[in-house]
Structures are given as structure tokens and as C-alpha cells.
Amino acid sequence: MTDKLLILTTTGSDSEAGKIATALVERRLAACVNIIPKIKSVYRWQYGVESAEEFLLVIKTLKAQEEQVQSAVRELHSYELPECIAIAIESGSAEYLEWIADSVK
């Protein structure tokens, strides 16, 4: 197990995805954010089932920055309840994992 995380969130637009991704990298809260365009999400919201086209952000960061990443996502996001799910990176290329650590505060 490493101290690296993938944090997932979705947005409703490409411009919002880009804004959040850029801010996280500029603030050194993430080493990299992949934006996967035009996914179809089906979800329960309030009293019904809804669907939407969204953009998935895959945020590479450190466990120590998890709370700050979540806080920044809430600050920058237009959704009332933005998704913010952290997945531990069990292992990976030593050089890539070192790059994540070097890129994040």
C-alpha cells in the first residue's frame, strides 16, 4: 500500500472540469487530473432517478492532501453535492509514484 490516492469527481461541463483540474494542479494538491469526457451517469437524486452527461475527473494526489482536495472540489464545484470518492493506490511504478509525491505539496 502507498500513500497515494485517486480521487474521483464528476462535473456537468467540460469547462467546469477544466477549471477544477487546473486549480488542483496549480495549488499543488494534485500531480495530474485526467478528464474523461461525456460519460453517462444514472443516479438517484432527491425523489427520483435522473441521468446526465458528465465529465469524470481522476485526480492523482497524496493521502495527506485528501481533505484539502475535497475542500477545493466543494469550493470550485457547481453541484450541491459533488462526488468525491478516494481510492487507495495499492502499488505502481516507483518512478511514477515518486513523481506524484514530488508534484504535490
N, C-alpha and C positions, 0 to 999 in steps of 0.2 A: 504494500500500500504506500502511496506517495502522499504528499501534502498538496497535490494539485487537484483542481476541480474543473468540471464542465458545468456551467450554469446555463439553463435553457430559459428563454422567454420568447414570446411572440408579440408581433405588432400588427396593426391593421394596414400599414402602408410602408412602402419602400423608403420614403423619406424619413419616417419616424425610426425605422430600423437603422438607417444610416446615421441619424443623429445620436441615437443611444450607443451604437457601436463606436463611433468616433469619440464621443465623450469618455467612454470607459477606457479606451486605449490612450487618449490624451492625458487622462487623470492617472495613468499607470495602474489602474485597477484590473486591467486585462492585458494579456500579451497579444491576443488576437480575438477577433469576433467574426465568425462566419455568418453570413446572411444567406439563408436558403429561401428563395422566393416562392411565392404562390403555392403554399400548402393549403389544403382544405381541412378546416377544423370543424368538428361537430362536438357540441358541448351543451351541458345543462347550465342555464343561467336564469336565476330567479325562478320563474314559474314555468319554464318551457325549455324545449330543445331548440337550439339555434345552430346555424352553420355560417361560416365566414371564410373568405380567402385571407390568409395571414402570411407573415414572413417570420421564419424561425431564426432566432439568434442563438448561436452556440458560442458561449463565452468561455475562454480558457484563462483560468486565474489560480490563485493560491487559496487554500483553506483559510489562511489568516485574513484574507480580504473579502471573504464571503459576505459578511454583514455590510461592508461598505458598498459592494457591488449591488446587493439587494436594495440598499438605501438609494443609490444612484438610479437604479431602474425605476423605483417608485417615484422619485423626483422628476425624471425625464419622461415618464410614460403617460399616455393619454387615457389608458384603461383605468376604470375604477378599481379593479383587482387584477393587476398584471401577474402573469405566471412567473414564477421564479423558483426553479427546481434545480438543486445541486446534485451532481453525480460525481462520486469519487473516481479519480483516475487511479486504477489499481497499479498499472505499470505502463511503460512505454520506452521509446528510445531515450537513452540517458541524455544525449545531446539536446533533444527537443525539450525534455522536461527541465533541463538546466536553462534553456532559452526562456521558457515560461518564467522561471524564478528570476532570471536576470531582467526581464522586461516589466515585472510587476514590483511595485514598492514593497 
